[in-house]
Amino acid sequence: MPGTLAKILIYMSDLVFQIAILLVILSVIVSWVGADPYNPLVRTIGKLTEPLYRPFKPLSRKLDLPIDLSPIIVLLLLTTLQKVCGYLIIHLLVP
């Protein structure tokens, strides 16, 4: 039973992380192509990703780079957290 629960939790957490990663990638693509900022889909993507970027925006400004590093940092953090969550689920639930 714990093995089945662990598999379900890993699947669900992976799904959440993959959706978040996809949203970050979509927001980068939207910024590259200069999509209409009033488009409801573009606004939704922005509303979902902006809170993830906010803590890292000052770092990009301090480094004075021509690109925003926030999406890259967020992608690195999301993939790392995804792996850590999977590891913790397996090691805490499976005897």
HELIX and SHEET records of a PDB file:
HELIX    1   1 PRO A    2  VAL A   33  1                                  32    
HELIX    2   2 PRO A   40  TYR A   53  1                                  14    
HELIX    3   3 ARG A   54  PHE A   56  5                                   3    
HELIX    4   4 LYS A   57  LEU A   63  1                                   7    
HELIX    5   5 SER A   70  LEU A   93  1                                  24    
END                                                                             
